């Protein structure tokens, strides 16, 4: 089984996330116009920590995180290159696919419908704060080494590896290769299509 992160992995939405973060900072801190560099410096998961880095007080971080998700849900973003090719190949090989995302249910399902992907996944889990707990459920019910998680952040890699899944870092998303490696990625891919050969040809090193 292959589980995917959504934002920054299957969806190329860094600009959308920057815009949502800029709106949150303006609304909750009173400082507008968040640059891409400022966004990248502040970006992290969980979302409550990200909005704190934007300057939102601790006692308002949960509300600001919900506002961020609401802003995100109202903005369109393109798919990452190679999504359809990758999903088609996995389906042809009979591999079950799913989405495990920390983004809100409203935002993810809106994106899925917008891009015609709603029926392409066997399972969809949104609003997952601790992805590791969800991934663990799949790992516990599958043969060793058969659950893969593909994400674009260090947080994703920590959660996937901690759950016992094969952690695959997608380097074209929010975090650079070094951060994904530091998070414990078993493998790094620059293109989503690279996942196809990785699953077919390699047995992951499980340390």
N, C-alpha and C positions, 0 to 999 in steps of 0.2 A: 504493500500500500504506500502511496505517496500523499503526504499531507503538505499543503502549501500555505504559507503566509499570503496575505492579499496585498495590502498597501506596500508599495515599493518592491514587490516581488512579481506577482502577476499583473499588478496595476502600476503603471509608471506615473506616480502621483506626487513626486517630491514638490513640484511647484504648487500643487493644490494644498499640500500640507503646510507649505510656507505661508500661503495665503490664509489658511485657517489659524495658524499660529499668530500671524500678524493681527488678525481681527481679535483674537483673544487678548493679546498684549494691549491693544488699543482699548478694548472694552474694560479690562480688569486692572490694567496698570496705568493707562492713559498715555502710552507711548506708541505711536503708529509706525508704519513703514518698516517692518522687519525685513532686513536684507537676507539673501540666501546664505551668506556667510554667517550671519547671526543665527539663522535658523539651524544650520548644521552644527554650530557650537552648542546650541541649546537642546538639540534633538536627543531624546533617549526614551526608553520605556522602563517602567509603566508611564502612562500618560500623566498621571498626577505629578510625577517627578519632572516631566517635560515642562508643564505649565509653571511649576515652581521656578525652574530655570529661566522662564520668561519674566519672572518677577512677581508672580501671583502669590499672595500670602498663603501659608500652610493651611489656615482654617478655611480658605476658599478654593483650594486646589481641586477638590472633587467636583464642585459646581463648575469650575472653569474647564475641567476635563470634559464634562458633558457638553459644555458650550462648544468646545473644540470639535467634538464629534458631530454636533449639529451643523456647524459651519462646513465641515468636510462633506457631509451628506448632500449639501446644496450645490456642490461644484463638480463638474464633470472632469474626468481624466482619462487619458488613453491607456490601452493595454500595453504591457511591455512587449517588445518584439519577440516573436517566436512562441507566443502563448498557444495559438491554435495548432501549430505544428507539433508542439510538445504534447499537448493534451490528446491530439489525434493518435500520436504514436503510442502513448501509454494505453489508451483505450484499445487500440489494435492488438496490443500485447496482453490484454485482459487484466491490466493493473487497475485496482480500485484507487480512486482519487478523492481527496477531501480538502476543505479549507478550514484552517484554524487561525482565527484573526482576533486581535484585541480591539479592532475597530467596531463601532456600533452595528447592531443587526440591521438597522435602517440603512446605513451607509453602504455596507457590503452588498446587501441584497439589491439595493438600487443599482449599484454598479454592475452586478451580475446580470440583471435584467437589461440594463442599457446596452451591454455588450453581447447579449444573446448567450450567456454562459450559465444561466440559472439551472438548466437541466443537465449540465455536463459533469457535475460532481455528485458522488454518492452520498457525501455528508458535508454539511456546512455548519460550522460553529463560529459564532460572532460574539463580541463583547467578552472574550476570554482574557481575564486579567493574568492568570498564571497558566500559560500555555502548557507548561510541563505536566500539569495535572491531567489535562485533556489528552495529551499525547501518550501519557502513561497508560491510559485506558486501552488504547490501541495496541501498544507494545505488549501489554500483559495478555492480550488475546491473539497474538500472532507469533509465528516462529521467529527465533532470534535472527536479527539482521534484516527483517523484511519490512520494517516500517521506516520510511524516509521522511524527513521534514526539511523542506526547502524554505529558507527565509533570508532576509537581507540585513538583519541587524545582529549585533553581538548578543542582545537579549534573546533573540530567537535561537542562537546557537547554544547558549547556556541552558535554555529551557529544553531544547531537543536532546542535547547530550545527557542532561540530567535525567531525562525520562527514559533513556536507553534506546532512543531512535538514532538512525544514521543522520547526522547533522550536515546539511549541505548549504553552504553560504553562497548567495547570489551577489556577485560583486558590483552589479549595476544598479543597486538600490541605495538605501540611505547610508549604510556604513561601508567603509573601505575594506579591502581585503585583510589588512592588518588587524582591524577590530574583529572581523569575523573569525580570523585565526585565533585571536586571543580568547574569543568566546568558546573555543573548543570545536570548531568546524572539522569534521572528518574530511570533507572535500570542499573545494571552491570551484564555482563555475562562473564564467563570464557571460555566457549565453544560456538561456533556458533550454535550448535544444541540446546542449552538452549533457544534460541530465539523462537523456535517452541512452547514450553509449555508456555513461557511468553506471547505470543500473544494470545494463546488459553485460558489461564486460568486467566489472570490478566487484570483488567482495570487500566491503569496508573493513578497515582496520579498527578493531574494537579494543581500545586500551582501557 
